[in-house]
Amino acid sequence: MSRSTGTDTDSFAYSHEGCPSVLISIPLRYMHTTVEMLHVDDINATIRLMYETLLTLSPKTNLSYL
């Protein structure tokens, strides 16, 4: 989706001609603290999402923001 993410991904996607970029976030609590917490099921589901997504990519896949 073309919008500001508030992450470094924006810099890659919008610099010069752009760079194909995909941002995947894992739900978590207390980000950037010493007690940051994630659920192991969310981690495993994110790994599965990344794996299944990579399987569907082809040279014709359009990852353009614009």
Summary of the structure (lengths in Angstrom):
residues: 66
radius of gyration: 14.5
end to end distance: 9.4
largest distance: 42.4
contacts: 103
relative contact order: 0.18
helix: 35%
strand: 3%
